[in-house]
C-alpha cells in the first residue's frame, strides 16, 4: 500500500519524497495513535435529520457513545442491534465535515441514490472520536477553519492561504503525504462489507477505503481547479467540469514544469454537476416562478448563505445594509442562512440599524424551516428571514430547501457554484475557489467573482434593475436540457456499475 506514496499514476516521486511521506505517517501515529490492530464494531442507525427525506442510514464505528451522530436519547442503554446491510442496493457515502461543501455533495449523492431506489449509508470519517482516523481529520479541519478565518488578513491571505490552496494542494507530493496518512484511517472500514460501493466526497475517505480493501470506490472530485490533493488512485474519479477534466487527465502542473504521465482514461469520468434530485426535478418550474416574480414586480428574493468556516460576515453586512431600503419598500426580500454560526446572526442584528425590525428568526426548528421553505415556493415573502440550526445536517440542508423559492443565491464560489439557481459570487476563501465562479459565468448561471464590496453592490443592482435574472434562468434551462446538472445520478450509476460489472 505504501507504493501509493511514492508512485502516483506512474509518476515516481523518488526516495526522498517517499521517506518524507513515511515520516509524516509516523508523526501522525505518534500524535494521534495507531489503531491499525483495533477491531472496531460497526452499527447502523437511521439518520435523525435526513433519514426520512433522503433515506440515509448512519454508519457508526466503534464505541457508540464516541460517535458524533449516535443519538443517546433514543437509545439510553447505549446499544444498537447488529447491522443488517442492504448488500444488493446499498451504497456508502464517504464524507467528512470540512466546511459545508463536502457534506452538501454527500447530500446530493444520497438524494439521487435514494431516488434511484438505493440505500445510502452515511459514513462520516470525522465523527468517530475514539479513532485515529477522526483525530487526524479533526486536527486538519481545525487548521483549515482557522486558515479560512485568518484569510481575512490580506497579508496572510497573499503569502500563506492562497498559495497553499492553489499550488500547495496541487502538487503530487501533497497527495503522497496524504496517502501515507490515509493508511492510519483505514481501520474504520475494517468491518464494512468490502463489495458495497463507496462514493467518496473527499479524497481522504476514498484513500482510506482503498487502503482498507474496499473494492468499488468512486471519488467525486469537488474543485474545478485540478489539484493532486483529490487523487485516490485505484478509484474512479468523477469531474463536474470539462476544463477540470483535462487538467486532471494530464496532471497539469502537479510536478511544477515537468510533464507528468497522464491519468488512465478509465479512471476519470466527466459527469456534470452534483445536484440533489429534488432541485434537478424542479428546475423548469422554479425558473419560471423566478421570471414570473420579476415580471410582476414582486420582491426579489436573495438567499445569503455563509460557509462552514463562518468567514463572510462583513460582506453579508454590506449586502444587507444596501438592500435594506429596498426591503422596506417591498422591492427585495432576504433569506439569511448563517448555518450553525448563531453568533454571526446576532452580530449582524446588533450592527445594522433597522434590521431587527424587519426580521423574522427561524431558529433551531427544522420542521418549521421546512414548512416555511415549502410554502414560500408558491407563497408571498417579504422582509428578512434568518435561519440558524445547531445541527450540521439542518444547517447545510436549510440552504437546499430555501433554494427552490429563492431568486438569487449569494455565496462564495465553493460547491454551491454548481447549483442550478442564478448566483452572485462574493469573495472567495482560497484561490482554488475562483474557478467555480469562472465556470459558472461561462455557462451563464452565475456572476463573476466579486472580490470587493463595490463590485458586489454593482451585481445586486444589475439583478434588481436589468434582465440579468431572466438571462440566467434561460441559461439554466439550456444547461439542464443537456444534462449538466445530472452529475450525482451519474456518479451513483458508476458506483453501482462497478459492483455489478
C-alpha positions in Angstrom: 0.0 0.0 0.0 2.9 2.4 0.7 3.8 2.5 -3.0 0.9 5.0 -3.5 3.0 7.4 -1.5 5.9 7.0 -4.0 4.3 6.4 -7.4 1.1 8.2 -8.4 -0.4 7.3 -11.8 3.1 6.2 -12.9 4.8 9.4 -11.7 7.7 8.3 -9.5 8.3 10.9 -6.8 11.6 9.5 -5.7 13.0 8.0 -2.5 13.4 11.3 -0.7 9.7 12.1 -1.0 8.7 8.6 -0.1 10.8 8.9 3.1 9.1 12.2 3.8 5.7 10.6 3.5 6.6 7.8 5.8 7.9 10.4 8.4 4.5 12.2 8.0 2.7 9.0 8.8 5.0 8.2 11.8 4.5 11.7 13.1 0.7 11.4 12.9 0.8 8.0 14.6 2.9 9.4 17.4 0.5 12.4 17.9 -2.9 10.6 17.3 -2.1 7.0 17.9 -2.1 3.9 15.7 -5.2 1.8 15.9 -4.3 -0.5 13.0 -4.9 -3.6 15.1 -8.2 -2.4 16.7 -11.3 -4.3 15.5 -13.9 -1.6 15.7 -17.5 -2.8 15.7 -20.0 -1.4 13.1 -23.6 -0.3 13.7 -26.3 1.2 11.5 -28.9 3.7 12.5 -31.4 5.8 10.6 -30.1 9.4 10.3 -32.3 11.5 12.6 -32.2 14.5 10.2 -32.1 13.3 6.6 -33.1 9.7 7.3 -36.8 10.1 6.3 -36.3 12.6 3.4 -33.2 11.1 1.8 -33.4 7.5 3.1 -30.0 7.9 4.9 -28.6 5.4 7.4 -25.6 6.4 9.6 -22.6 4.1 9.7 -21.4 4.2 13.3 -17.9 2.9 14.1 -16.6 1.8 17.5 -17.9 2.8 20.8 -21.4 4.3 20.1 -21.0 6.9 22.7 -17.9 8.1 20.9 -19.8 8.7 17.7 -21.0 12.2 16.8 -24.1 11.0 15.1 -25.3 8.5 17.7 -28.5 9.6 19.4 -28.1 8.5 23.0 -31.6 9.9 23.9 -33.2 7.4 21.6 -31.0 4.6 22.9 -30.4 5.2 26.6 -28.7 1.9 27.1 -26.1 2.9 24.6 -26.6 -0.1 22.3 -27.9 -1.0 18.8 -28.6 -4.3 17.2 -26.1 -5.9 14.9 -26.0 -4.3 11.5 -28.1 -5.6 8.6 -26.6 -4.3 5.3 -28.5 -3.9 2.1 -25.9 -5.9 0.1 -27.8 -5.6 -3.1 -28.7 -1.9 -3.2 -26.6 -0.3 -0.5 -24.1 2.4 -1.3 -21.8 4.1 1.2 -21.5 7.9 1.0 -18.0 8.5 2.5 -17.5 12.1 3.7 -16.1 14.4 6.2 -17.1 17.8 7.6 -14.6 20.3 6.4 -16.7 23.4 5.8 -20.1 22.6 4.4 -19.2 21.7 0.8 -18.3 18.1 1.3 -21.5 17.5 3.3 -23.5 19.2 0.6 -22.0 17.0 -2.1 -22.8 13.9 0.0 -26.4 15.0 0.5 -26.7 15.4 -3.3 -25.4 11.8 -3.8 -27.7 10.5 -1.1 -30.7 12.3 -2.6 -30.1 10.8 -6.1 -29.3 7.4 -4.7 -32.5 7.4 -2.7 -34.5 8.5 -5.7 -32.9 5.7 -7.8 -34.0 3.1 -5.3 -30.7 2.6 -3.5 -29.9 2.7 0.2 -27.4 5.4 1.1 -25.2 4.8 4.1 -23.7 7.9 5.6 -20.1 7.3 6.7 -18.6 10.5 8.2 -14.9 9.8 9.0 -14.8 13.0 11.1 -17.4 11.6 13.6 -15.7 8.6 15.2 -14.0 10.4 18.1 -12.1 7.4 19.6 -10.4 6.6 16.3 -7.1 7.7 14.9 -8.9 8.5 11.7 -11.2 11.1 13.2 -8.3 12.6 15.3 -6.3 13.2 12.2 -9.1 14.6 10.2 -10.4 16.7 13.1 -7.0 18.3 13.5 -6.8 19.1 9.8 -10.3 20.5 9.9 -9.4 22.8 12.8 -6.4 24.1 10.8 -8.5 24.7 7.7 -11.1 26.6 9.6 -8.5 28.7 11.3 -6.9 29.4 8.0 -10.2 30.4 6.4 -10.8 32.9 9.2 -7.3 34.3 9.1 -7.6 34.7 5.3 -9.5 37.9 6.0 -6.0 39.3 6.8 -4.7 40.4 3.3 -1.0 39.6 4.2 -1.8 36.1 5.5 -4.1 35.5 2.5 -1.5 36.6 -0.1 1.6 34.9 1.4 0.1 31.8 3.0 -3.5 30.9 2.4 -3.9 31.4 -1.4 -0.6 29.9 -2.3 -1.3 26.8 -0.2 -4.9 26.4 -1.6 -3.7 26.9 -5.2 -0.2 25.5 -5.6 0.5 23.6 -2.4 -2.6 21.3 -2.7 -1.9 21.0 -6.4 1.4 19.1 -6.0 1.7 15.3 -6.3 4.0 15.4 -3.2 0.9 16.6 -1.2 -1.0 13.6 -2.3 2.0 11.4 -1.4 1.8 12.6 2.2 -1.9 12.2 2.4 -1.8 8.7 1.1 0.6 7.8 3.9 -1.7 9.4 6.5 -4.7 7.6 4.9 -3.2 4.2 5.9 -3.9 5.3 9.5 -7.5 6.0 8.6 -8.3 2.6 7.1 -9.3 0.7 10.3 -12.7 2.4 10.4 -13.6 0.4 7.2 -12.4 -3.0 8.7 -15.9 -4.4 9.3 -17.7 -2.8 6.4 -18.6 -5.3 3.7 -15.9 -4.9 1.1 -18.0 -5.1 -2.0 -20.5 -2.4 -1.1 -19.8 0.6 -3.4 -18.2 3.7 -1.8 -18.9 7.2 -3.2 -16.4 9.5 -1.6 -16.8 13.3 -1.4 -13.3 13.9 -0.1 -10.2 12.2 -1.2 -9.3 11.0 2.3 -12.4 8.9 2.6 -11.6 7.3 -0.8 -7.9 6.8 0.1 -8.8 5.2 3.4 -11.4 2.9 1.8 -8.8 1.7 -0.8 -6.2 1.0 1.9 -8.9 -1.0 3.8 -9.6 -3.2 0.7 -12.9 -1.7 -0.4 -13.4 -3.0 -3.9 -15.7 -0.4 -5.6 -14.7 3.2 -4.9 -15.7 6.3 -6.7 -14.0 9.6 -5.7 -16.3 12.5 -6.5 -13.9 15.4 -7.0 -15.2 18.8 -5.8 -13.0 21.5 -7.1 -12.8 23.0 -10.6 -9.1 23.7 -10.1 -7.1 20.4 -10.7 -5.2 19.5 -7.5 -3.4 16.3 -6.7 -5.0 16.6 -3.2 -8.1 15.0 -4.7 -6.4 11.9 -6.1 -7.3 8.5 -4.7 -5.5 6.1 -7.2 -7.5 2.9 -7.5 -10.8 4.7 -7.6 -12.9 6.1 -10.4 -12.6 9.9 -10.3 -15.6 11.9 -11.4 -15.3 15.5 -12.5 -18.0 18.2 -12.7 -16.4 20.4 -15.4 -14.7 19.7 -18.7 -11.8 22.0 -18.2 -11.1 20.4 -14.9 -11.3 17.0 -16.7 -8.4 18.0 -19.0 -6.3 19.4 -16.1 -6.7 16.2 -14.1 -6.2 14.0 -17.1 -2.7 15.3 -17.7 -1.9 16.0 -14.0 -1.4 19.6 -15.1 1.3 21.4 -13.2 1.4 18.8 -10.4 5.2 18.3 -10.7 5.8 22.0 -11.5 7.2 22.3 -15.0 7.7 18.6 -15.5 5.4 16.9 -18.0 3.5 14.3 -15.9 2.4 10.9 -17.0 -1.4 11.2 -17.5 -4.2 9.5 -15.6 -5.6 6.3 -17.2 -8.6 7.1 -19.3 -10.8 4.7 -17.5 -10.1 6.2 -14.0 -11.5 9.7 -14.9 -15.1 10.5 -15.9 -16.9 13.7 -16.6 -20.4 13.6 -15.1 -21.7 17.2 -14.7 -22.7 18.9 -11.5 -23.5 17.1 -8.3 -27.1 18.3 -7.6 -29.9 16.9 -5.4 -32.7 15.2 -7.2 -35.3 17.5 -5.6 -33.7 20.5 -7.2 -32.9 19.0 -10.6 -36.5 17.7 -10.9 -37.9 21.2 -10.4 -35.5 23.3 -12.5 -38.0 24.3 -15.1 -40.8 25.1 -12.7 -38.6 27.1 -10.3 -37.0 29.1 -13.1 -40.5 30.0 -14.4 -41.5 31.2 -11.0 -38.4 33.4 -10.7 -39.2 35.1 -14.0 -42.8 35.5 -13.1 -42.0 37.2 -9.9 -39.6 39.5 -11.7 -42.3 40.3 -14.3 -45.0 41.1 -11.7 -42.8 43.3 -9.6 -42.7 41.1 -6.5 -39.8 41.4 -4.1 -36.6 39.8 -5.5 -35.5 37.1 -3.1 -31.8 36.9 -2.2 -30.5 33.9 -0.3 -27.3 34.6 1.6 -25.6 31.5 2.8 -22.5 31.6 5.0 -19.8 28.9 4.5 -18.7 26.3 7.1 -15.8 28.5 8.3 -18.1 31.4 9.0 -15.8 33.9 7.3 -18.1 36.2 5.4 -20.0 38.3 7.9 -18.6 41.6 6.8 -19.8 41.1 3.2 -23.2 39.9 4.5 -23.5 43.2 6.5 -22.7 45.4 3.4 -25.3 43.5 1.3 -28.0 43.8 4.0 -27.3 47.5 4.5 -27.5 48.1 0.8 -30.7 46.2 0.3 -32.5 47.3 3.5 -34.2 50.4 1.9 -35.5 48.1 -1.0 -36.6 45.5 1.6 -38.6 48.2 3.4 -40.1 49.4 0.1 -41.2 45.8 -0.8 -38.8 45.5 -3.7 -36.5 42.9 -2.2 -36.6 40.2 0.4 -33.8 38.3 2.1 -33.1 34.8 3.4 -30.0 34.7 5.6 -28.7 31.2 6.5 -25.9 31.5 9.0 -25.6 27.7 9.2 -24.5 26.7 12.7 -23.0 30.1 13.5 -25.6 31.9 15.6 -23.1 34.5 16.6 -23.0 35.8 13.0 -26.7 36.5 13.1 -26.5 38.1 16.5 -23.7 40.4 15.3 -25.5 41.4 12.1 -28.6 42.3 14.0 -26.6 44.3 16.5 -24.6 46.2 13.9 -27.2 47.0 11.3 -29.8 49.7 12.3 -33.3 48.7 11.3 -32.5 45.1 10.5 -34.2 43.6 13.6 -37.5 45.4 12.9 -38.0 43.7 9.6 -36.5 40.3 10.5 -38.1 37.0 11.5 -36.0 34.3 13.1 -36.3 30.7 12.2 -34.0 29.1 14.8 -33.3 25.5 15.5 -36.6 24.2 14.4 -36.1 22.3 11.2 -39.7 21.2 10.9 -40.7 24.9 10.9 -37.9 25.8 8.4 -39.1 23.0 6.1 -42.7 24.3 6.2 -41.6 27.9 5.5 -39.5 26.7 2.5 -42.4 24.7 1.1 -44.9 27.5 1.5 -42.5 30.1 0.0 -42.4 28.3 -3.3 -45.9 29.5 -4.2 -46.5 32.0 -1.5 -45.5 35.6 -0.7 -42.3 36.5 1.0 -41.2 39.9 2.4 -38.7 41.2 4.9 -35.7 39.4 6.2 -35.8 35.8 7.4 -32.9 34.5 9.4 -32.1 30.8 9.7 -29.8 29.1 12.3 -29.6 25.4 13.1 -27.3 23.9 15.7 -27.2 20.5 13.9 -24.9 20.3 11.0 -27.3 18.4 8.7 -30.0 21.0 9.3 -27.6 23.9 8.9 -26.4 22.6 5.5 -29.7 21.3 4.1 -31.5 24.5 5.0 -29.9 26.2 2.0 -31.1 23.4 -0.3 -34.6 23.8 0.9 -34.7 27.5 0.6 -33.1 27.4 -2.9 -36.2 26.5 -4.7 -38.1 29.6 -3.7 -35.1 32.0 -3.9 -34.4 34.1 -6.9 -30.6 34.7 -6.4 -28.1 32.8 -4.3 -25.4 34.9 -2.8 -22.4 32.7 -2.0 -18.6 32.4 -2.2 -17.7 30.3 -5.3 -17.4 26.9 -3.5 -19.5 23.8 -4.0 -22.6 26.0 -4.3 -21.2 27.4 -7.5 -22.5 24.4 -9.4 -26.2 24.7 -8.3 -29.0 25.5 -10.8 -30.0 28.9 -9.5 -28.9 32.4 -10.5 -25.9 33.2 -8.4 -24.0 36.3 -7.2 -20.5 35.3 -6.2 -18.8 37.1 -3.3 -15.1 37.0 -2.5 -13.6 33.5 -2.4 -11.9 31.8 0.6 -9.0 30.2 -1.1 -7.7 30.8 -4.6 -8.8 27.4 -5.9 -12.4 28.5 -5.4 -12.2 31.2 -8.1 -12.6 28.6 -10.8 -16.0 27.8 -9.7 -17.1 31.3 -10.5 -15.3 31.3 -13.8 -17.1 28.1 -14.8 -20.5 29.4 -13.7 -20.0 32.6 -15.6 -19.0 30.7 -18.7 -22.2 28.6 -18.6 -24.3 31.6 -17.8 -25.8 30.7 -14.5 -23.8 32.9 -12.2 -21.8 36.1 -11.9 -18.0 36.6 -12.0 -16.4 36.6 -8.5 -17.0 40.0 -6.8 -13.7 40.4 -4.9 -14.8 43.6 -3.1 -17.9 45.2 -1.8 -18.4 47.8 -4.5 -18.5 45.1 -7.2 -20.8 43.1 -5.1 -23.2 46.0 -4.8 -22.9 46.5 -8.6 -24.1 43.0 -9.2 -27.0 43.5 -6.8 -28.0 46.5 -8.8 -27.9 44.5 -12.0 -30.1 41.8 -10.7 -32.6 44.3 -9.4 -32.7 46.6 -12.4 -31.9 44.7 -15.5 -32.9 41.4 -17.2 -29.9 39.5 -15.8 -32.1 37.2 -13.7 -34.2 36.2 -16.7 -31.0 35.6 -18.7 -29.5 33.3 -16.1 -32.8 31.4 -15.8 -32.8 30.7 -19.5 -29.2 29.5 -19.4 -30.0 27.2 -16.5 -32.8 25.6 -18.6 -30.5 25.2 -21.5 -27.8 23.6 -19.3 -30.4 21.3 -17.8 -31.5 20.2 -21.3 -28.0 18.8 -22.0 -27.8 17.1 -18.6 -25.3 19.5 -17.0 -26.9 19.1 -13.5 -27.2 15.3 -13.7 -23.8 14.5 -12.2 -25.0 13.0 -8.9 -27.2 10.5 -10.7 -24.3 9.5 -13.0 -21.9 9.1 -10.0 -24.4 6.7 -8.4 -24.7 4.8 -11.7 -20.9 4.5 -11.9 -20.6 3.2 -8.3 -23.3 0.6 -8.7 -21.9 -0.4 -12.1 -18.6 -1.2 -10.5 -20.2 -3.7 -8.2 -22.3 -5.2 -11.0 -19.5 -5.4 -13.5 
